């Protein structure tokens, strides 16, 4: 009787419903799961609420802010036009600014400290109000002192980003294809000696929406198309020139659409951005071209286009945000679910294995995401939600705010198992389903068994210690923990097998290695 392994952590979420385009181990559902580096599929870690009392509005953006080396703060923007500062207690007791335009996409940039004795400064911009600047650990974020003449009235920068010795900004409505550059002596001064502006291919794309520094260059992203870099080889802003890298695609219309991946000091950095159609694109340094970069469409490479289009509300791409978690090697992308008017989905791309693996978090609303350095010096993701709460992610307990359970679900793609052996493509009489797991507690994981698309039944797999021990343990992947196997009878005849695993108990965390399907071949007949 043949028996075939069905891996659960090797490939992640895939989008095609055509079995001929999927491999055994592809997942057509992966919600609130974690693949990580353990070789086990587990439930997504929990979330802890930072503030006990809700803020006055939806959280639009946040940033981890060190006004001095010994002073640690969180600053957030809320949809009711406020900037709030917290001392990590969750009180958010300092109101830095009020009366800003409601519900505007807001972004932050760190600057200042231009010379000895000058304070670090935090800049915020929203494309409507004059940029606000927080000096050191102050209690007020005042308007930018010396803006360029173009930044007046409601024509204000949608983004500000530091580059080299300068602060830059752009995206203002009256000249959206121009970048503005401060003096090196004062990041609030955009009119003094050494400041300047540069028009970036005004005939291509509608507007500059995002920017960052990477690979020793300054990169500019337009919506709906156009990626450019600044040639600053000749000193002085007046001598800078913009160079096109790609006219084919551009970024989603938000300053939060781009992020740096990895650590530039290790030489393994890349840039990821959300494209104008919702695709996730990787930009990596390469030799031999003037542009110096190559683009990889991860959405296409991983077969996620159907996933994105069938699960996410792409009309809200102006609210998407993307961030890299270097500790866990996760890329987080915020989307609104299909038909939703708030960002209640988080696409997570796991870079721990040779193949990038995708899953979708549905456990809570996340309207903003940023990284925060904890007391151990480790950077962890933070999110804000539509109810005015700030959350710490990656909590060990599998719950949301202590009392809310996380519902985990994954489903393997229908497979005829012929990629294990071509002779298995025929009709099969399925007899047994085996699960290999590391015991955790006495709760069940439900396995829904589908044959040729029809649900033939559900069987439970206890995650306790009563399973039969295998004659080996997985090596380094699970640190020598004992791997057990449980077996359940199933009965179904057909060509294709798919299994859905579900668990929704409070604080339960399954640790599953793989499934095995056991069957008899009964030919190709129908």
N, C-alpha and C positions, 0 to 999 in steps of 0.2 A: 504494500500500500504506500504510494508516494506521500511524502511530507515536504512542504515548501515553506521557507521562512518569509515572513512579511515584515520588513523593517519599518519602524515608526519614526525614527529620528534622522534618517539619511537624506531625505529629499525635501521635506516641508510641503507647504501649500503649493498646489499647481492648479491651473485654471481651466484646462480643456476637459469637456465632458465626453470627448471622443476617446474610448479606451485604447484605440490604436496609437494614440499620441502620448499615452501615459505609461509609466513604468511601475512595476510592483514596488510599493513604498512611497509613491506619490500620495499626497493627501488632497482630498477635495473639500475638506473642512478641517480647520485647525483654529479653534477659539479658546482663548485663555489658557494656552499651554506654553510650556517652556522647553526648548530643546537643549540649549546650553552646551557645555563641554563634557557632560557626564556620560553620554551614551544612553541616557534614559530620557523618556518624555515624562514631564511632570506638569503639575498645575502651575499656572502663572503665579509668581509671588504676590503678596498682598500689598495693601496701601493703608497708610496711617494718616489721619487728619492732623494737620499742623495747628490750625486755628479752631478753637472751640466755638467761637461766635462768627457767624458768616460776615464777610465783608459786604459792603453796600452795593456791589455789582458783580457781574460776571467778570472773571479774571481773563484779561486780554493777553497779558504777557508778564514775564517775570525774569529776574536776573539775580545771580549770586554776586554780591557786591562787597568788596574789601576796601573801604575808604583809607584804612591803614593796614599794615601787616597784622596787627593784633586786634582789629575791629572787624567783625563779620556781620553782615546785614543781608536781608532779602528786600528787594524793591519790586513792587507789582503795579501794573496799570489795570484799572477796572473800567467796565463799560459805562459807568455813570460819570466818567470824566475826571477820575482821581488818580494820583500817584501816591502810593502808601509805602512806608518803610517799616520793617520789622527787625527785631533783635534776636530772631530765631526762637522766641517764646510763643509765637502765634498771636500776640496781642495786636500787631500792626498799629501801634499807638501813634505813629508820626504820620500826619497827612502832609505830604510834600507839595501837592498842587491840587486844586479843585477847579471846576468850571471849564475843563477841557471838553472838546467836542465829543459827544457820546458815541460809544460803540466804534470808534475808529481803530483800525489795526495799528498797534503801537509797537515800536522796537526800541531797544536800548543799545548803547555803545559806550565803551569805557575809553576815557581819554584823560587829558590833563597831565600833571607831573612833567611838564615840558622841560623844566630845569630845576635845579636844586631849590628846595623850599616851596615849590608850587604844589598845590593840592592835586590829588587825583580827582577826576570829575566823571560824573555819570550823565550821559546825554540821552534824552528820549525824544522821539519824533513820531508824528502820526499823519503827516501830509495835510494837515488843516490848521493846527495851532502852531505858534512859534515854538521851536524846540525848547525844551526845558533842560536846565543844567543843575545838577546837585553837586556842590563842592564839598568834598570830603564827607564828614558825617553830619552835614548840616540838617536843618529842619525844614528848609524850603528849597524847592526846585524852581529857580528863577528863569525868566526868558533869556535866551541866548543874547549876549551883550552886543555883539557886532556882526549881524548877519549880512549876507550879500543883498544888494538892492532888490534882486528878484524874489527874495523870501519876504513877502509882504502880504497882509490880509490873509486870505485863505489859501494862498499859494505858498505852501511850506513843504519842506523835505519829507518824503515818506520814509527815508532811511538815512542813517549816518553810520559811518564805518571808519575806524582808524586805519591809516596806511603809512608805513614808514614813520616819519616824524610829524605827519599831518593828521588832521581830522577831515573827513570828506562827507559829502551829503548830496542828495539828489532826489529826483522823482517829483519835484514840485510841478503843479499842473500847468503853469504858464511857460515852462521850458523843460519838459519831462525827459529830454534826451541829453541833458547837460549835467556834468558833475561839478561840484563846487569844492574848493580846497582851501583850508585855513592856512594861516601862517604857522611856522614851526614853533614860534615863541609863545603863541597863545591859541589854543584850539577853539576859543570862542570868537576869534577875530578872522572874519572872512573877507575883509577889505584892505587890510594892511599890506605892507611890503612883503612880497613872497607868497601872498595868496593868489588865487586865480580860478579860472573856470576852463572847462574843456567840453566842447560839443562832441557827442559820440554818435556818429552815423545817424543823423536825424531822419534820414529817409528810410531807415530800416527799423522795424518794430515800432510799437506805440510809445513805450516809456521804459526808462531804467527802473527796475523794481528791487534789485538786490545787488550786493557787492561783498567781496571778501578778499583777503590777502592769502595766497597760497603759492607754493613752488617759487618763491622769490618774486612774484608778480602780483599786480592788483587786477582782479577780475570783476567784470561788470556783466550783469544779466538783464536782458530785456524781456518784456512781455509784448507780443506772444512769441517772438523769435529774436535770436541774436545773443551770442556770447562774445565778449570782447576783453582785451587786456590792454593795459596802459604801458607803453614803452617810455620809461622814465630814465633811459640811459644818459640823456643830456640833462644836466642839473637845471632846476628851475621849472616851476609849473608851466610857464609860458612855452617851454620846449617839449612838453609831454605830447605824445601822440597816441591816439587810440588805434588798435589793430583788431580786425575781426578774427575770431576763431571758428565760429559757426554761424551761418545764417539759417540753418535748417530748423533748429528748435530753440526755444527759450524757456524761461522760468514761469511758474505760476505767479500771478500778480500780487505778491506780498514779499516784504523784506525777510520773512521767515522761511522762504522757499529754498535756501541754500545753507549748507553746513560743512564744516571741515571734519574729515574722518581721520582718525589716528593721531599721531603725535609727530609734528614736523621735525622735532629734534631727533627722533629715531629714524627719520628718512622714509617713513612708511605712510605718509599722508596722501589723502585723496580728497576730492570734493564730491559731495552728493547733492543733487537738487531735484525738486519736484518740477517736472516740466509743465508746459501750458496745457497739456491734455491729461495730467495726473500720473504720467509715467515717472518712475524713479530712475534717474540717470547718474552714472558714476563718471567723474572726470579725473583721469589719472595722468601723471607726468610721464612723458615719453621722449626719447631722443630722436633726432633726425628730421624734425620739422621746425619751421619758424614758430608755429603755434606752441609746440612743446607739450601738447596734451593729446590724449585720445579719449573718446567717449564710449561708454558701454551702457546700453539701455537695459537696466536690470529687469524691468518689467517684461520686456520681450525675451530676454535670455532665460529667465526663470519661469516663463509661461504664465505670468500674472495678469495679463491684460484683461482677460475675462473676469478674473477675481475683482480687479479694481472697478471695472465698469458695472458689474453685477452687485457690488456691495457698497459702493460709495457714491455720494451725491457730488458730482464733479462741478456743478454750478457754484459750489462754495469753495473753490480752490483759492480764493482770496483770503480764506481763513486757515488754510493749511499751515502746519509748522513741522519742521524736520530738525532732529537733533541726534547726535552721536553719543553713545555711552561707551567710552573707551575701556572701562573696567570690565564690562560684560560683553563687549564687542557686539552691541546691538544698535541698529539704526531705527529710530522711532519716527513715524510719520503720522500726523493727526489728520483725520478725515471725518466728515459727517457721513453717517450711514445713509444708505439709499432712502430718500424720502424724508430724511431728518433735516431740521433747521439748526442743529447744534452739533459740534464735533464730538461724537460719541463713539468713535472707532479709532483704534490706534494700530496701524500696520507696523509690525516689528520684523525686521530682517536680521537674522542671526548669522554672524560672520565667523563663528567658532569652528566650523568644519570646512572641508574643501569646497563643498557646495553651499552657497548661501541659502538659508532656509527661512521661509516666511510663515508667520502666524498673525492672527487678528485678535486684538484685545477688545472685548466688549463689556468689560466689567464695570466701567464707569465713564462718565462724561469727562473729556479732557480738552478744554478750550485753549490751553497754553501749556507749553513744556519748556523746561530749562534744566540745566545741570547745576547741582550744588555740591560743594566740597564738605564732606562730613568731618567729624572730630578726628577721624583716623586718617584724614587726608585723601579719602577716596571720593571720587565724583559719582554722585547718584542722581537719577532723574527725579525731578519734581514736576507736578502738574497743578494747574488751576482749573476750576470747573465753573459751570454756569450758575451755581448757587452761592458763589462767593467763598469757596473753600480752597485751601492750598493743601496738597497731599504729597507725602513722601512715598515714593514707589520702592519696589524691590524689598519689601518687608518679608521676614522669614515665615511668619504666620500666614496661612492661606485664607485671608479674609479681607474685607473692606470695612474699615472703621470698627473692627473687633467683632461686630455682630452680624455682618452680612456675608453670606457664603459666596464663593466664586464657582460658577458653573463651567466646568471644563468639558470640551467636546472635540473629538477628532474623528474623521472618517477616511478610511483608505480608499483610493481610487479603485473602481472596478478593474479587476485583472483576471485574465485567463491563465496566469502563472506560466505562460509560455516563454517568458524571458529567463526562467530558471531552466527549462527544458522544452524544446519545441514540440515534443510529443504531448505535452500537457495542454495543448490548445483545444483538445477535444472536449466532449461533454464529460462532466465529472459528477460522481456521487459523493458529496462532502459528508464526512463522518464525524470528525473531531476538530475542535479549535483549541489550541494551546496558547497560554500566555506565560511569558517569562517576565519576572518582576523582582524587585528588591522589596522585601516585606516592610511595611510601615505601621499599619494599624488594622484593626478588624472592621473594615468597611468594604463595601463591594464597589467594583467598577462594572457598569452594565455594558454588555456588548450586543449591539443590534446587528444581526447577521442578514445580509442581503445576497441573494443569488439571482443573477440576471435582472437586477433592479427591483426585485420583490423582497419585502421583509418576510423572512421565514421564521423569525423568533428572536427572543432576547435571552441571553444567558448571563448569570452573574459570576464575577471573578473576585473572590475575597482577596484582599491585600494583606492578610495576616500571615502568620508564620506556618500555617498548616500545609502549605504546598510541598510538593516533592522536590527535594534538593537535587540540583543537577550535579554531575560529576566534575564541574569546573566552576570557576567564577570568571566574570569578565575581568580583564586585566586592569590596567591603570584607570580605565574609564570610570569605574565606580569604586575604586579604592579597595578592592578586595572584599566588598560586601557580598554576602551570600546571595546567589541568584536562584530563585525558586521557579517552579513551573506548575501551573494548574491546567487541568484538561476538562473540557465540557463537550458533551455530545451535541452535535448539531445534525440536522437532516435536511438536505436540499440537493436537488439535481439541476445542473445547468452548466453554463460555460464560465460565467464571470462571478467572482466573489468580491464583496465589499463588506467591511466591518466598521461600525461606528462605536466608539468608546465614549461613555458619559460618566461623569461623577460631579456631584454638586453639594457635597456635605461640607459643613462649616469646619475649617481648619484641616480637612483631609487633603493629603498630598500623595497621590499615586506615583510610583516610580517604576515605569514599565519599559522593558527593554525591546521586546518584539513579540509578534504573534507567529504561530505556525498553523498552517492548514493541512489537514490530513484527508485523503480522498482516494476513491477508486476511479479509474478511467472506464467510461462506458461507451466510447466511440464519438463520432461526429454527428450522429443522428439527432433529429429533433423530435 
